[in-house]
Amino acid sequence: MNVLDMLYNFRVEFGGFLQGPNAYEPTSDDILYFLNKAQINFVKNNFSGLNERREGFEQSQRVIDELRVFHKKNIEAPTTYAGISKSGYYIDRANIPSDSMFIISTASNVIYPQGTDAINAGIIGSVRELKPGTNVYKEIIVDNDFSQSDDIYSLLSDPFNTTKKTSPLTDINEDYINVYTDKTFFVDKIFINYIREPQEIIFIDKDDGGNKDCELPDFVHTKIVEDAVNLLLLSLSKLSTNNNTN
């Protein structure tokens, strides 16, 4: 259903609560607010498994189908050199895409010299590069080994779990993915799989000029409307309770 259908269905669902002295009829802006809130909640809950089926993303075909429009794969993000960590490892850093909601997985494009060129692989600048005159090197794509930020330094100090070219250690802070590398290899770009944020549901006019529909599959739209109605009712209930206690 399009946004006009969702507005209509919301009013039908909510119609039974428009009676009595405290009747309240939501405006289109009110309805859009709760439709968008319901849409965001649906994506978050389904990704995390906080739904009636207790199934998170990629744990069932249904959840995959529900969120497939938001799943962006192998999005390339170039790195820049971000300095040396306190443990002495280099940090190659990439920006997280601005429309990202949940990072699913990442991989690195690893470059490392071989033979007599294997030491001091990268030179330091705004980006890391092969040092001049390097003739023999390899370039491979490998899965990153994600670490929580409070564990990263202990892992880097552990010779059995430290970063390596076959599984670089990474963590996330602010809007960045940090890849920890040493003098024998560097990462020039990262590939990111993630769930993006849904676009806002917008209603401009009945002629559909500038309207934006819900991006979720059609079979989910009825649930979004029902969830939006319940969110509004919950909001009204809280408001009534606060008014009665004042």
C-alpha positions as CSV (number, residue, x, y, z in Angstrom):
1,M,0.0,0.0,0.0
2,N,1.2,3.6,-0.6
3,V,1.4,6.3,2.0
4,L,-2.2,7.5,1.2
5,D,-3.5,4.0,1.9
6,M,-1.5,3.8,5.1
7,L,-3.0,7.1,6.3
8,Y,-6.5,5.9,5.5
9,N,-6.0,2.6,7.1
10,F,-4.6,4.2,10.2
11,R,-7.7,6.3,10.6
12,V,-9.9,3.3,10.1
13,E,-7.9,1.3,12.8
14,F,-8.0,4.3,15.1
15,G,-11.6,5.2,14.4
16,G,-13.0,3.3,17.4
17,F,-11.2,5.6,19.7
18,L,-12.6,8.9,18.3
19,Q,-15.7,8.7,20.5
20,G,-16.7,10.4,23.7
21,P,-15.8,13.7,25.4
22,N,-12.0,13.1,25.2
23,A,-12.1,12.2,21.5
24,Y,-8.9,12.9,19.7
25,E,-8.4,12.9,15.9
26,P,-4.8,12.7,14.8
27,T,-3.6,15.0,12.0
28,S,-1.7,13.6,9.0
29,D,1.5,14.8,10.6
30,D,0.7,12.9,13.8
31,I,0.0,9.8,11.9
32,L,3.2,10.1,9.8
33,Y,5.2,10.5,13.0
34,F,3.9,7.2,14.4
35,L,4.2,5.4,11.1
36,N,7.8,6.3,10.8
37,K,8.4,5.4,14.5
38,A,6.8,2.0,13.9
39,Q,8.9,1.5,10.8
40,I,12.1,2.2,12.6
41,N,11.1,-0.1,15.5
42,F,10.2,-2.9,13.1
43,V,13.6,-2.8,11.4
44,K,15.4,-2.6,14.8
45,N,13.4,-5.4,16.4
46,N,13.6,-7.7,13.5
47,F,17.3,-7.3,13.1
48,S,17.9,-8.0,16.8
49,G,15.3,-10.8,17.1
50,L,13.0,-8.8,19.4
51,N,9.9,-10.0,17.6
52,E,7.2,-12.6,18.2
53,R,9.3,-15.3,16.5
54,R,12.5,-14.5,18.4
55,E,14.4,-14.6,15.1
56,G,17.1,-12.1,14.2
57,F,18.5,-11.1,10.8
58,E,19.5,-14.1,8.7
59,Q,18.0,-16.5,11.2
60,S,15.0,-17.1,9.0
61,Q,14.0,-16.5,5.4
62,R,11.0,-14.4,6.5
63,V,13.2,-11.9,8.4
64,I,15.6,-11.8,5.4
65,D,12.6,-11.1,3.1
66,E,11.3,-8.4,5.4
67,L,14.6,-6.5,5.6
68,R,16.2,-7.3,2.2
69,V,15.5,-3.8,0.8
70,F,17.7,-2.3,3.6
71,H,20.6,-4.8,3.2
72,K,23.5,-3.2,1.5
73,K,26.4,-5.5,0.6
74,N,30.1,-5.0,-0.2
75,I,30.0,-1.2,0.0
76,E,33.5,0.0,-0.5
77,A,35.0,2.5,2.0
78,P,38.5,3.8,1.4
79,T,40.8,4.2,4.4
80,T,43.0,7.0,5.6
81,Y,45.9,6.8,8.0
82,A,44.8,7.7,11.6
83,G,48.1,7.4,13.5
84,I,49.6,4.8,15.8
85,S,47.7,3.2,18.6
86,K,49.1,3.2,22.2
87,S,50.1,-0.4,21.6
88,G,52.3,0.6,18.6
89,Y,50.1,-0.7,15.8
90,Y,49.1,1.5,12.8
91,I,45.4,2.4,12.4
92,D,43.8,2.5,8.9
93,R,40.4,4.1,9.3
94,A,37.3,4.1,7.1
95,N,34.1,6.1,7.5
96,I,30.9,4.2,8.3
97,P,28.3,5.0,5.7
98,S,26.0,7.8,6.8
99,D,22.8,5.7,6.2
100,S,24.0,2.8,8.3
101,M,21.8,1.5,11.1
102,F,23.5,-1.9,11.8
103,I,26.9,-3.2,10.7
104,I,26.6,-6.8,9.7
105,S,30.2,-7.6,8.7
106,T,33.3,-6.1,7.2
107,A,36.3,-7.3,5.1
108,S,39.6,-5.6,4.3
109,N,41.6,-5.3,1.1
110,V,45.0,-6.2,2.5
111,I,48.2,-5.2,0.7
112,Y,51.6,-6.7,1.8
113,P,55.0,-6.8,0.2
114,Q,57.0,-10.0,-0.1
115,G,60.6,-11.1,-0.1
116,T,63.1,-8.4,0.5
117,D,60.4,-5.8,0.5
118,A,58.4,-7.4,3.4
119,I,59.6,-5.1,6.1
120,N,58.2,-1.6,6.5
121,A,55.4,-2.3,4.1
122,G,53.7,1.1,4.2
123,I,54.8,4.7,4.2
124,I,52.8,7.1,6.4
125,G,50.8,9.9,4.9
126,S,47.2,10.8,4.6
127,V,47.0,7.2,3.3
128,R,49.3,4.3,3.6
129,E,51.0,3.1,0.4
130,L,53.7,0.7,-0.8
131,K,57.1,2.2,-0.3
132,P,58.8,3.4,-3.5
133,G,60.5,0.6,-5.4
134,T,58.4,-2.2,-4.0
135,N,58.1,-4.7,-6.9
136,V,56.8,-7.8,-5.3
137,Y,53.5,-7.7,-3.3
138,K,50.2,-9.4,-2.8
139,E,46.7,-8.0,-2.5
140,I,44.0,-10.1,-0.8
141,I,40.5,-9.6,0.6
142,V,40.0,-11.1,4.0
143,D,37.3,-11.1,6.7
144,N,38.0,-8.7,9.6
145,D,38.2,-9.9,13.2
146,F,35.9,-7.5,15.1
147,S,36.7,-6.6,18.7
148,Q,35.0,-4.6,21.4
149,S,36.9,-1.4,22.1
150,D,37.6,-2.4,25.7
151,D,39.3,-5.6,24.5
152,I,41.3,-4.4,21.6
153,Y,44.5,-3.6,23.3
154,S,44.7,-6.8,25.2
155,L,44.2,-8.7,22.0
156,L,46.8,-6.7,20.2
157,S,49.3,-7.6,22.9
158,D,48.5,-11.3,22.7
159,P,50.8,-12.9,20.2
160,F,48.1,-15.6,19.5
161,N,45.3,-13.2,18.9
162,T,47.0,-10.0,17.6
163,T,46.2,-8.5,14.3
164,K,47.5,-10.3,11.2
165,K,47.1,-9.9,7.4
166,T,44.8,-12.9,7.2
167,S,42.4,-11.5,9.9
168,P,43.0,-7.9,10.8
169,L,41.6,-6.7,14.1
170,T,39.1,-4.0,14.0
171,D,36.9,-1.9,16.3
172,I,34.4,0.8,15.9
173,N,34.3,4.3,17.5
174,E,32.2,7.3,16.6
175,D,31.5,7.0,12.9
176,Y,34.7,5.0,12.0
177,I,35.9,1.5,11.5
178,N,39.5,1.2,12.7
179,V,41.7,-1.6,11.2
180,Y,44.8,-2.3,13.2
181,T,47.9,-3.2,11.1
182,D,51.6,-3.5,11.5
183,K,54.7,-2.6,9.4
184,T,54.3,-5.7,7.2
185,F,50.8,-4.9,5.8
186,F,48.2,-2.2,5.4
187,V,44.6,-1.9,4.3
188,D,43.6,0.6,1.6
189,K,39.8,-0.1,1.7
190,I,37.1,-1.9,3.6
191,F,34.0,-3.6,2.3
192,I,31.0,-3.2,4.5
193,N,27.7,-5.2,4.8
194,Y,25.1,-3.3,6.7
195,I,21.4,-2.6,7.3
196,R,20.7,1.0,6.2
197,E,18.1,3.3,7.8
198,P,14.7,3.3,6.1
199,Q,13.7,6.4,4.2
200,E,11.1,8.6,5.9
201,I,7.5,8.0,5.0
202,I,6.3,11.4,3.6
203,F,2.9,12.6,2.5
204,I,2.8,15.9,0.5
205,D,-0.4,15.7,-1.5
206,K,-3.0,13.3,-2.9
207,D,-1.5,13.6,-6.4
208,D,1.6,11.7,-5.1
209,G,3.9,14.6,-5.9
210,G,6.9,14.2,-3.5
211,N,5.3,11.4,-1.5
212,K,7.5,8.6,-0.2
213,D,6.0,5.3,0.6
214,C,7.1,2.7,3.2
215,E,10.0,0.7,1.7
216,L,9.2,-2.5,3.6
217,P,7.5,-5.2,1.6
218,D,3.7,-4.8,1.1
219,F,2.9,-7.8,3.3
220,V,4.4,-5.9,6.3
221,H,2.5,-2.6,5.8
222,T,-0.6,-3.7,7.7
223,K,1.6,-4.5,10.7
224,I,3.3,-1.1,10.5
225,V,-0.1,0.6,10.6
226,E,-1.2,-1.5,13.5
227,D,2.0,-0.8,15.4
228,A,1.7,2.9,14.7
229,V,-1.8,2.9,16.1
230,N,-0.7,1.1,19.2
231,L,2.2,3.6,19.7
232,L,-0.2,6.5,19.5
233,L,-2.6,4.8,22.0
234,L,0.3,4.2,24.3
235,S,1.3,7.9,24.0
236,L,-2.2,9.0,24.8
237,S,-2.5,6.6,27.7
238,K,0.7,8.0,29.2
239,L,-0.5,11.6,28.7
240,S,-3.8,10.8,30.4
241,T,-2.0,9.2,33.3
242,N,0.2,12.2,33.8
243,N,-2.7,14.6,33.6
244,N,-4.6,12.6,36.2
245,T,-1.7,12.5,38.7
246,N,-1.1,16.3,38.4
